[in-house]
């Protein structure tokens, strides 16, 4: 049946051609962006989940940087305490030497000068060992944000020191090495100072090891979250190439069919020929 007011065949071909054109543009956009979801209309539920995962990924990446900075902080603190430890060992060496009966008071006077210099240097290192402007060895409490959430489980609180002579070598700075008796008395105090500093260094080392394990855990979380977000949001290139190929074929065939359909009303003219 021929109709000239309404070409249903052409309308049907145009509808299918429009759908194929939409599929072509969608597949082209996904292939060029690499994303299956480019706007909420593509997959509203998928976008909702994907955005949450993206926020978590960024949070974990920053938490990882925080932990790396904290490890650097502990390494700096350890470097300062290592120097102090070597000076404590030297102090004990001098105390034992001064406590010996073969040392004269004149010799002990020379030792006293070195002892004073060592004690002064210990305090200088304690006050000048800093990280990003923060003193590390004066008993400062550090709070590290090591997770992507605001709960207490995502923070670590650690105190380093203090390791000044007034704390780890209480009373030593006032001791005079100039005679044998005082030199003997200070040996025990220095030994306690060595133990006290070693205890602080052990705590710092344990905290550093904990943070290194935290880094590993964050990296595992990052890997899993990024993989899950990719499954939801990223385009499957093989699938999109196949879809684009199909859509292009439909566009070409639809265009050809539409051209032919538009000619159908003209066939009605043949009925007027006698």
N, C-alpha and C positions, 0 to 999 in steps of 0.2 A: 504494500500500500504506500503510495506516495503522498507526502504532505509538504506544503510549501511554507505554512505559517510556523510550524514547529518541526525542527529536524532532530528527532529523538536520538538518532544514531550519532550525529555530531555532538550532541550534548553528553551522551554517554562516553564518547571518546575523549571529550574535553575533560570530563571529571576524572577519568583514569589518568590522563596526561598530567593533570594538576597534582594528583597524588604521587605520581612518579617523580615529578619535579620537586615536590617537598622532600621525598626520600633522597633525591640526589643532593639537594642542598644540605640536608641533615648529615648524610654520610661524608660529604666534602668538609663540613665544619668539624666533624669529629676527627677526621683524618688530619686536618690541618692543625687542630688544637691538641690532639692526642687524648682528648677527654670524651667520655661517653656522656657525661652530664656537664653541659655548658651553662645551663640556666635551670631554675627550679622546675620549669614546665617539662623538662626532659625526664625527670624522675624526682618528684617532690620528697618522697620518703628517703630515697637514696641520698639526695642532697642534704637532708637533715642529719643523717648519720655521718655522712662524709665530712660535713663542716665540724661536727664534734671531734671527729678523728683528726682533722687538720689542726684544730686548736690544741689537742693533746700532743700531737707531733711537735708543734712549735714549743710547747711547754717542756717536753722532754729534752728537746735540743738545748734549750736554755739551762735546764737543770744539769745537763751534762757539762755545759760550759762552767756552771757554778762549781761543780765537783772538781773539775780540772783546776780551777783557780784555787780551791781549797787545798788540793794536793800541793800546788806550788807554794801556798802559804806555809804548809807544814814542812816542806823541804827547806824553805828559808829559815824557819825556826830551828830545824834540826842542824842546819849549818852553823847558826850562832851558838847553839848548845854544844856542838862538837868542839868549837874553839874554847868554850868555857871549861869543858871537861879536860882538855889538854892542859889548861892552866891550873886546874885543881890537882892534877897529877903532879905537876911541877911544884905546887905548893907543898904537897906531901913529901916530895923528894927533898925539898929545902928544910922542912921541919925535921925530918929524920936525920939529915946531915947536921943540923944545928943541935940536935939532942945528943949527939955523940960527944964523948969526952975529949976527943982529939981536936975538936974545934975550939978556937980561942974566942974570947968576947969580941976581939977586933974582927975576926972572920964573921961572927954572927951579926955584927953591925952592918957588914956588906950585904949579908943575906937579907937583913931587914929592909934594905932599900929595894931589892928585887921583889920581896913579898908585897910591899906597899904598891909597887907598880902593877903587879899582877892583880891585886884586889881592885885597884882603880880601873884596870882594863876589863875585868869581869863585869863591873857595874856599867861601864861604858857600853859594852856589847849588849848587856841586858836592856838598856834604855834605847839604844840606836838600832837594834834589829827590828825592822819594820816591814810591812807589806801593804802597799797602797796607802801609806800614811798612818797605818795602825801599828801600835807597838805590839810585839808578839810575845815578849818574855817577861811581862810585868803583871801577869795574872788576869789578862783580858779574857772575857767570856765571848766566844765566837758562836754565832748561830748560822748554820749553813742550810740554805733551801736546796734540798737534793731530790725533790720530786715535783710533779706538775700539779699538785693539789695543795690546798691550804691547811690540811690537817697536821696535827703535831707529828704524825708518823712520817711526814715528808720533810722534817727538819731534824738536824743533828746539832746538839749544843756541846761545845768542847771548851775547856779552860786550859791554857798553857801557862805553867809556872805559878807564881813568879820564881825567877832564878837569880835574883840579886844576892849580893853577899850578905845582906841583912837577913835573908831568909834561909838560904842553903848553907851559909857559913856564919850562923849567928854567934857572935862573940869573937870570931877570929880576927876581925879588923882591929879590935882593941888589944890584941895580944902582942906583946913585945918579944920578938925573936932574939933579942940581944943577950939573953942568958939561957943556960941549959934547961932550967926548970920550966920556964914558960914555953920553950920549944917542945918539951915533952908533953905538956898539957894540951897543946894545940893539935897534936897528931890525931887524936880521937875526933875532934871537931871537924877536921878536914875529911877524915874517913866518912863521917856522917854526911858531909856535904857531897861527897862523891856518890854515895848511895841515894841521897835526895835528888840530885841531878839525873842520875841514871833512871830513877823512877819516873821523872817527868818525861825523859826521852822515850821510855818504854810506852808511856801513855800516848805520846805523839805518834810513835811508830804504829801502835795498834790502831789509832784513829786513821792514819794514812792508809793502812791496809784495808780498813773498813770502807774508806772512800773509794779505793781502787776496785773493790768488789761491787760497790754501788755503781760505778761507771759501767761495769760489765752488765749489771742488771738493767740499767737504763738503755744500754745499746740493744739488748735483747727485746725490751719493750718497744723501742723505736722500730726495730726491724719488723716485728709482728704487726704493729699498728700501721706502718707504712704499707705493708703487704695487704692488709685488710682494706685500707683506704683505696689502694690501687685497684683492687678487685671491684669495688663499688663504683669508682669514679672514672678510671682510665678506660680508654677505648680499646677494644679488641681489634687490632689492625687487620687480621686475617678475615674476621667477620665483616668488618666495615668495607674492606676492599670488595668482598663478594657482594655485599649489599649495594655498593656504588655501581658495580658492573651491571647488576640486575636492573637497577633504577635507570641507568643510562640506556640500556637496551629497550626498556619500556618507554622511555622518552622518545627514542628514535622511532620505534614502531608506532607509538601513540600519535606522534606528529604525522606520520605517513597515513595512518588510518583516518585522522581528523581531516587531512586534505581530501581524501577520497570521500569521506562522509559529507563534506561541504559541497561536493559536486552532485550528490544525489538529487536535490531539488531540481537541478537543471534537467534531470532526466524526465521530469514531468512535462517539459516542453515538447518532448517527442510525441506525447499524446495529442498534441494540437496539430500535428502534421497529418495531412490527408493525401 
